[in-house]
Amino acid sequence: MNLRIPGPTPCPEEVLMAMTKQMVDHRGPEFKDILLRVTERLKTFFQTKNDVVTLTAAGTGGLEAAIVNFLSPGETVLAVSIGVFGDRFAKIAETYGATVKRLRFEDGEAADPDQIAAALAADPSIRAVTVTHNETSTGVTNDLAAIAKVVKAADKLILVDAVSSLTAIDLPVDALGLDVVVSGSQKGWMVPPGLTFLSVSERGWEANANAKMPRFYLDVREAKKSLDKGQTPWTPAISVFYALDVALDLMLAEGLPAIFERHRRVAERTRAGVKELGLRLLAKDERYASNSVTAVWAPDGVEVKALRAALRERGVVVAGGQGALDGKIFRIGHLGYVRDADIEETLHALREVLPKVGYSAAAATA
Ligand SMILES: *Cc1c(COP(=O)(O)O)cnc(C)c1O
């Protein structure tokens, strides 16, 4: 199967094979070696000197950790959202008692830094800003450099969901001064689901010292304390660590610039290919179209469900829409272990299958 969903993504053979190894004592020297080696190399990909902690959890667990470790109930959060995942970040903050002010942009749009600056100026009580780097539900990448600039100018904490961008799209954490950045193993990292990573700036740790939201399993201070001993507070997903260790080798061998370039190339090919078929991107301004996932409007007369089923029969699995976009769009994942041939095959299958599910290119371009 050509698995073209934006996570979980396919894994290289070597990465999968690493998971067949026997368990080790998670409080012993073998695991300590892996944990310390993995942690140092994660920092390379986060482009940071900050602490990076790894928790055994889905990406959503990482987002929850980014809220509960740095905020107190009653504090005001500006939740910038351009889709389902931005909304989820806001919901988590609300769940734990933050006063959430939403700044929601339309699906397909990127966040406007000027509007963020205005919202921050209008309410001095805002303590932190949550923002999604790459909105997986719409295939739009925010201009995080511009956003970070206005958030820092206003002297607020910036908490970033980079679950579907880190390693696929350039994100220099230290250069942008980002306080907390979250990613997840099953997206750009070419690793199965199970681990989430968080970088924490010095300012982030200062906020952590006074943060009062309840937490136990996701306590990053505990994770850091254990990490200093080469351990994790609770039993880690050891097999996923084995996989990550090997994936990081592969990624270091390829090199960050080459990885970003490969993602740019396959994304551009995907966008050009769907447009050649007469289809329209959800991203309103192509400058913000994502290099890790492409969201495409289903053309008139074509049911997303039927299209996905027909593609699956051809060996290509694409994602549908989430939330309000369910039944309206489909999404092609191209992050992590993705090669040019995977995209050519996907486009070829689309070309073949579309007419069979009611698509007439002439009607679409008329
Ligand atoms: C996938 C994803 C998440 C959630 O990750 P899970 O592992 O499914 O919990 C959060 N944010 C973004 C942007 C994502 O793409």
The ligand as a MOL file (V3000), in Angstrom:
LIG
                    3D

  0  0  0     0  0            999 V3000
M  V30 BEGIN CTAB
M  V30 COUNTS 15 15 0 0 0
M  V30 BEGIN ATOM
M  V30 1 C -1.3120 14.4870 14.0030 0
M  V30 2 C -1.3610 15.8360 14.6250 0
M  V30 3 C -1.6480 16.0230 15.9950 0
M  V30 4 C -2.1090 14.9240 16.8990 0
M  V30 5 O -1.2970 13.8300 16.9430 0
M  V30 6 P -1.8830 12.4440 17.5170 0
M  V30 7 O -0.6550 11.6310 17.5940 0
M  V30 8 O -2.8970 11.9600 16.5390 0
M  V30 9 O -2.4910 12.7380 18.8440 0
M  V30 10 C -1.6020 17.3010 16.5010 0
M  V30 11 N -1.3120 18.3500 15.7290 0
M  V30 12 C -1.0430 18.2230 14.4220 0
M  V30 13 C -0.7220 19.4420 13.6290 0
M  V30 14 C -1.0550 16.9660 13.8350 0
M  V30 15 O -0.7960 16.8330 12.5300 0
M  V30 END ATOM
M  V30 BEGIN BOND
M  V30 1 1 1 2
M  V30 2 1 2 3
M  V30 3 2 2 14
M  V30 4 1 3 4
M  V30 5 2 3 10
M  V30 6 1 4 5
M  V30 7 1 5 6
M  V30 8 2 6 7
M  V30 9 1 6 8
M  V30 10 1 6 9
M  V30 11 1 10 11
M  V30 12 2 11 12
M  V30 13 1 12 13
M  V30 14 1 12 14
M  V30 15 1 14 15
M  V30 END BOND
M  V30 END CTAB
M  END
